[in-house]
């Protein structure tokens, strides 16, 4: 009996996934538990296993296409078994009102995958001119590619180049990690009234503190302690004194989290992700530094597990290495605040009525004004500033 390969639910909040790559081709033999298909969801690529042994008879959702959780994306059957493929996700039943409208239309509905429609549009090919080879005559991406090859093989008379043709760029679907980022950032900006406050910090003592740590701890933690590592520790300590900064607003309730889990934003080639350091306030700077390095490496290689980027209560994002002096970070929902770290720059400052040169850094704190008042946010920043300017307090 044939077995459907379903879009797996790889996280508590996952509602859909995008097929990145099938590790088997149609007609290949597969074993139950064997790695079968790579799925992109919530910024991470995971590998789904075959639910049964047999022959991969049909791929219903190709690379780049998206399906809802529990929708069929492929079919496994016994050798020689004939199957009737179910409708692919894009063809699933439509609402009654839409069905009634379609019934009134004399034109025949053309079935095509999203990737096929997009490709046809890019190459100026009418879907009505393509014969679909998918289930129920559905037009697949491969069908469009064949039509493109056929079109390119026929020479066409040269047409004058219009101004639009000269200036038009390319279009790509909003999908995968970029789609998740777009949705979450739009949700945050739309839902939470953002306020950002800046505060300058004299990093003289923090610089000396970091130098002393790296003189003795580099080998034991697999590398040097960074300013980000120190700031993460300082933030975790300050959050103990300001639980509302570590809280979340969920509908009509304020949730005061029992743990302090600080996330550190990591830039990737096609977006960013925020690995989370669990129980940050209970860890030393050395352990934090080691975890930041390990999680960043796993993020860049696409090997983070959902548990390693879920459950954050506060985020630190550092753009200082790019020469940024100040910016407005967007809160990472459902959190209520995020700290932006800027570059350290030598500046003339007044100390004891004298002008001296000090390494100065601006911290930018964005917070949800529904939950956090400006005075509380300012006091939290003052606490962070005090700890950075007197890092020996971390030892108390």
C-alpha positions as CSV (number, residue, x, y, z in Angstrom):
1,X,0.0,0.0,0.0
2,X,1.4,3.4,-1.0
3,X,2.6,5.8,1.8
4,X,2.4,9.5,1.5
5,X,5.5,11.5,2.5
6,X,4.0,14.4,4.5
7,X,5.5,17.8,5.2
8,X,6.8,17.3,8.7
9,X,6.2,19.6,11.7
10,X,9.7,20.4,12.8
11,X,8.9,23.1,15.3
12,X,6.1,24.1,17.6
13,X,5.3,27.2,15.6
14,X,5.9,25.7,12.1
15,X,2.9,26.0,9.8
16,X,4.6,25.4,6.4
17,X,7.9,24.3,5.0
18,X,9.8,24.7,1.7
19,X,11.4,21.8,-0.1
20,X,15.1,22.6,-0.6
21,X,16.3,19.4,-2.2
22,X,15.1,15.8,-2.7
23,X,17.9,13.4,-1.8
24,X,16.3,10.7,-4.0
25,X,14.9,10.8,-7.5
26,X,11.6,9.4,-8.6
27,X,12.0,5.6,-9.1
28,X,14.8,5.3,-6.5
29,X,14.6,2.7,-3.8
30,X,14.3,4.1,-0.3
31,X,14.5,2.6,3.2
32,X,12.4,3.6,6.2
33,X,14.3,6.1,8.3
34,X,16.7,7.0,5.4
35,X,17.3,10.7,4.8
36,X,14.9,11.6,2.0
37,X,14.3,15.4,1.6
38,X,15.7,18.7,2.9
39,X,13.1,21.1,4.3
40,X,13.6,24.8,5.1
41,X,11.5,26.1,7.9
42,X,12.0,29.2,10.2
43,X,15.5,29.9,8.9
44,X,16.8,26.3,9.4
45,X,17.3,23.5,6.9
46,X,16.3,20.1,8.3
47,X,16.4,16.6,6.8
48,X,13.2,14.6,6.8
49,X,13.4,10.8,6.8
50,X,11.5,8.3,4.7
51,X,8.3,7.1,6.5
52,X,8.4,3.7,4.8
53,X,10.5,1.5,2.6
54,X,9.8,1.1,-1.1
55,X,10.1,3.1,-4.3
56,X,9.8,6.9,-4.4
57,X,7.0,6.9,-7.0
58,X,6.1,10.5,-7.2
59,X,7.5,13.9,-6.0
60,X,4.5,16.2,-5.5
61,X,6.4,19.3,-4.2
62,X,9.6,20.1,-6.0
63,X,12.6,22.2,-4.8
64,X,11.6,25.8,-4.0
65,X,8.0,24.9,-3.6
66,X,6.1,25.3,-0.3
67,X,3.5,23.1,1.4
68,X,1.5,23.3,4.7
69,X,2.4,21.0,7.6
70,X,0.9,17.4,7.0
71,X,0.3,18.0,3.3
72,X,1.7,15.3,1.0
73,X,4.9,16.2,-0.8
74,X,5.7,12.7,-2.2
75,X,4.6,9.1,-2.5
76,X,6.4,5.9,-1.6
77,X,5.0,2.6,-2.9
78,X,6.0,-1.0,-3.3
79,X,7.9,-2.1,-6.5
80,X,5.4,-2.4,-9.4
81,X,2.5,-0.9,-7.5
82,X,0.4,1.5,-9.5
83,X,-0.7,4.6,-7.7
84,X,-3.1,7.5,-8.3
85,X,-1.3,10.6,-7.0
86,X,-3.3,12.9,-4.8
87,X,-3.6,16.6,-5.7
88,X,-0.4,18.5,-4.9
89,X,-0.7,21.2,-2.2
90,X,-1.3,24.0,-4.7
91,X,-4.4,22.1,-6.0
92,X,-6.1,21.5,-2.7
93,X,-9.8,22.4,-2.3
94,X,-10.7,26.1,-2.4
95,X,-13.3,27.8,-0.4
96,X,-17.0,27.4,-1.5
97,X,-17.3,31.1,-2.6
98,X,-14.2,30.7,-4.8
99,X,-15.5,27.4,-6.2
100,X,-18.8,29.0,-7.1
101,X,-17.0,31.9,-8.9
102,X,-14.8,29.4,-10.8
103,X,-17.8,27.4,-11.8
104,X,-19.3,30.4,-13.4
105,X,-16.2,31.0,-15.5
106,X,-16.2,29.3,-18.9
107,X,-12.4,29.1,-19.1
108,X,-10.6,26.0,-18.0
109,X,-8.5,26.4,-14.8
110,X,-4.8,25.8,-15.5
111,X,-3.1,23.8,-12.8
112,X,0.5,24.8,-12.2
113,X,2.9,24.8,-9.2
114,X,3.9,28.2,-7.9
115,X,7.5,27.7,-9.1
116,X,6.2,26.8,-12.6
117,X,4.0,30.0,-12.7
118,X,6.9,32.2,-11.7
119,X,9.3,30.7,-14.2
120,X,6.7,31.0,-17.0
121,X,6.1,34.6,-16.1
122,X,9.9,35.4,-16.1
123,X,10.3,33.9,-19.6
124,X,7.0,35.3,-21.1
125,X,5.5,31.9,-21.7
126,X,1.7,31.3,-21.6
127,X,0.8,28.4,-19.3
128,X,-2.0,27.5,-21.7
129,X,0.6,26.6,-24.3
130,X,2.3,24.1,-22.0
131,X,1.2,20.5,-21.5
132,X,1.5,19.5,-17.9
133,X,3.0,16.1,-16.9
134,X,2.2,16.3,-13.2
135,X,-0.7,14.7,-11.3
136,X,-4.0,15.6,-13.0
137,X,-2.2,17.5,-15.8
138,X,-0.5,19.9,-13.4
139,X,2.2,21.9,-15.0
140,X,5.5,21.5,-13.2
141,X,8.7,23.5,-13.2
142,X,10.3,20.9,-15.4
143,X,7.5,21.4,-18.0
144,X,8.2,25.1,-18.1
145,X,11.9,24.5,-18.5
146,X,11.3,22.3,-21.5
147,X,9.1,25.0,-23.0
148,X,11.8,27.6,-22.4
149,X,14.4,25.4,-24.1
150,X,12.0,24.9,-27.1
151,X,11.4,28.6,-27.3
152,X,15.1,29.5,-27.2
153,X,15.8,26.9,-29.9
154,X,13.6,28.9,-32.4
155,X,15.3,32.1,-33.7
156,X,13.1,35.2,-33.4
157,X,13.4,38.4,-35.3
158,X,15.3,41.0,-33.4
159,X,13.1,43.5,-31.6
160,X,14.1,47.1,-30.7
161,X,15.2,47.3,-27.1
162,X,12.8,49.4,-25.1
163,X,13.7,51.6,-22.1
164,X,11.8,49.2,-19.8
165,X,13.9,46.3,-21.0
166,X,17.1,48.2,-20.4
167,X,16.3,49.1,-16.8
168,X,14.2,46.2,-15.6
169,X,16.0,44.0,-13.0
170,X,15.1,40.5,-11.9
171,X,12.4,39.2,-9.6
172,X,12.8,36.3,-7.1
173,X,10.1,34.8,-4.9
174,X,10.1,35.9,-1.2
175,X,10.7,32.5,0.3
176,X,12.5,30.5,2.9
177,X,14.5,32.4,5.5
178,X,13.9,35.8,4.0
179,X,10.2,35.2,4.1
180,X,10.3,34.3,7.8
181,X,12.4,37.3,8.6
182,X,10.0,39.6,6.6
183,X,7.0,38.2,8.4
184,X,8.5,38.4,11.9
185,X,9.9,41.9,11.5
186,X,6.6,43.2,10.0
187,X,4.7,41.6,12.9
188,X,7.0,43.2,15.4
189,X,6.8,46.7,13.9
190,X,3.1,46.4,13.4
191,X,2.3,45.1,16.9
192,X,4.8,46.6,19.3
193,X,5.2,50.4,19.6
194,X,9.0,50.7,19.4
195,X,11.0,53.3,21.3
196,X,14.8,53.4,21.1
197,X,17.0,55.1,23.6
198,X,20.8,55.5,23.3
199,X,23.5,55.8,25.9
200,X,27.2,56.3,25.7
201,X,29.5,54.0,27.6
202,X,33.2,54.5,28.5
203,X,34.7,51.2,27.5
204,X,38.2,51.8,29.1
205,X,37.7,49.4,32.0
206,X,35.9,46.8,29.8
207,X,38.8,46.9,27.4
208,X,41.3,46.3,30.2
209,X,39.0,43.6,31.6
210,X,38.8,41.8,28.3
211,X,42.6,42.0,27.8
212,X,43.2,40.4,31.2
213,X,40.7,37.6,30.5
214,X,42.3,36.8,27.1
215,X,45.7,36.6,28.8
216,X,44.7,33.5,30.7
217,X,41.6,32.0,29.2
218,X,42.0,31.8,25.4
219,X,42.9,28.1,25.2
220,X,40.3,26.9,27.7
221,X,37.4,28.5,25.8
222,X,38.6,27.9,22.3
223,X,39.4,31.5,21.4
224,X,39.4,35.0,22.6
225,X,36.7,36.6,24.7
226,X,34.9,39.3,22.6
227,X,33.2,42.5,23.7
228,X,29.9,40.8,22.7
229,X,30.6,38.0,25.2
230,X,31.1,40.5,28.0
231,X,28.1,42.5,27.0
232,X,25.9,39.4,27.0
233,X,27.0,38.6,30.5
234,X,26.4,42.2,31.6
235,X,22.9,42.2,30.1
236,X,22.1,38.9,31.8
237,X,23.1,40.3,35.2
238,X,21.2,43.5,34.6
239,X,18.0,41.6,33.6
240,X,18.0,40.0,37.0
241,X,17.3,43.5,38.4
242,X,14.8,44.4,35.7
243,X,12.4,41.4,35.2
244,X,10.0,43.5,33.1
245,X,12.7,43.9,30.4
246,X,12.9,40.1,30.3
247,X,9.1,39.7,30.1
248,X,6.7,39.2,27.2
249,X,3.2,40.6,26.5
250,X,0.9,37.8,25.4
251,X,-2.7,39.0,24.7
252,X,-4.0,40.4,28.0
253,X,-1.2,38.9,30.2
254,X,2.3,39.9,31.1
255,X,4.5,36.8,31.2
256,X,7.5,37.1,33.5
257,X,9.8,34.4,32.4
258,X,11.5,32.2,34.9
259,X,14.7,32.0,32.9
260,X,17.0,34.6,31.4
261,X,17.8,33.4,27.9
262,X,19.9,35.9,25.9
263,X,20.0,35.5,22.1
264,X,22.9,36.7,20.0
265,X,22.1,37.7,16.4
266,X,24.3,36.0,13.8
267,X,24.5,37.3,10.2
268,X,24.2,34.7,7.5
269,X,24.6,34.9,3.7
270,X,20.9,35.1,3.1
271,X,19.6,36.6,6.3
272,X,20.1,36.3,10.1
273,X,19.3,34.0,12.9
274,X,19.4,34.4,16.7
275,X,20.9,31.4,18.6
276,X,19.9,31.4,22.3
277,X,22.1,30.9,25.3
278,X,19.9,29.3,27.9
279,X,20.1,30.4,31.6
280,X,22.7,33.1,30.6
281,X,22.8,34.7,34.0
282,X,24.0,31.4,35.6
283,X,27.0,31.1,33.2
284,X,30.5,32.7,33.5
285,X,32.0,34.8,30.7
286,X,34.2,31.9,29.5
287,X,31.2,29.6,29.1
288,X,29.2,32.3,27.4
289,X,32.1,33.0,25.0
290,X,32.4,29.3,24.1
291,X,28.7,28.9,23.5
292,X,28.5,32.1,21.4
293,X,31.3,30.7,19.1
294,X,29.8,27.2,18.9
295,X,26.3,28.4,18.2
296,X,27.5,30.9,15.6
297,X,29.4,28.2,13.8
298,X,26.4,25.9,13.8
299,X,24.2,28.7,12.5
300,X,26.5,29.4,9.6
301,X,26.7,25.7,8.7
302,X,22.9,25.3,9.0
303,X,23.1,22.8,11.8
304,X,21.2,24.6,14.6
305,X,18.4,22.6,16.2
306,X,15.1,24.3,17.0
307,X,15.9,24.2,20.7
308,X,19.0,26.3,20.0
309,X,17.2,29.2,18.5
310,X,13.9,29.0,20.4
311,X,13.0,30.3,23.9
312,X,14.9,33.6,23.9
313,X,13.8,36.3,26.3
314,X,16.1,39.1,25.2
315,X,18.4,39.7,22.2
316,X,21.8,41.4,21.6
317,X,22.7,42.4,18.1
318,X,26.1,43.9,17.3
319,X,26.8,46.1,14.2
320,X,29.8,47.7,15.7
321,X,32.2,45.7,13.5
322,X,30.7,47.5,10.5
323,X,31.5,51.0,11.8
324,X,27.9,51.7,12.9
325,X,27.5,54.5,15.5
326,X,23.8,54.1,16.2
327,X,20.8,52.2,14.9
328,X,17.3,51.2,15.7
329,X,17.1,47.4,16.2
330,X,13.7,45.7,15.7
331,X,12.4,43.7,18.6
332,X,12.5,39.9,18.1
333,X,8.9,38.8,19.0
334,X,7.7,37.6,21.5
335,X,10.5,39.4,23.4
336,X,10.0,43.0,24.6
337,X,13.4,44.5,24.1
338,X,16.6,44.2,22.1
339,X,20.0,45.8,22.6
340,X,22.0,47.2,19.7
341,X,25.7,47.3,20.1
342,X,27.7,49.9,18.1
343,X,31.4,50.5,17.4
344,X,34.0,51.5,19.9
345,X,35.5,54.8,18.9
346,X,38.1,57.0,20.6
347,X,36.6,60.4,21.5
348,X,37.5,63.4,23.6
349,X,35.4,63.4,26.8
350,X,35.4,65.5,29.9
351,X,36.7,63.6,33.0
352,X,37.2,65.6,36.3
353,X,37.0,68.8,34.3
354,X,39.7,67.7,31.9
355,X,39.5,66.7,28.3
356,X,40.8,63.2,27.8
357,X,40.6,60.6,25.0
358,X,38.5,57.5,25.9
359,X,37.2,54.5,23.9
360,X,33.4,55.3,23.8
361,X,30.6,53.1,22.6
362,X,26.9,53.8,22.1
363,X,24.3,51.3,23.2
364,X,20.9,51.4,21.5
365,X,18.0,49.8,23.4
366,X,14.7,49.3,21.6
367,X,11.7,48.3,23.8
368,X,8.0,47.7,23.6
369,X,6.3,50.8,25.1
370,X,3.1,48.8,25.8
371,X,5.0,46.9,28.5
372,X,8.1,49.0,29.4
373,X,8.2,52.6,30.4
374,X,10.9,54.9,29.2
375,X,12.2,55.5,32.7
376,X,12.5,51.8,33.3
377,X,14.4,51.3,30.0
378,X,16.7,54.2,30.9
379,X,17.5,52.7,34.3
380,X,18.2,49.3,32.7
381,X,20.7,51.0,30.4
382,X,22.2,52.8,33.3
383,X,22.7,49.4,35.0
384,X,24.4,48.0,31.9
385,X,26.6,51.1,31.6
386,X,27.6,50.8,35.2
387,X,28.6,47.2,34.8
388,X,30.6,47.8,31.6
389,X,32.4,50.7,33.2
390,X,33.1,48.7,36.3
391,X,33.3,45.1,35.1
392,X,34.8,43.9,38.4
393,X,31.2,44.1,39.8
394,X,30.5,41.0,37.7
395,X,32.7,39.1,40.2
396,X,30.5,40.0,43.2
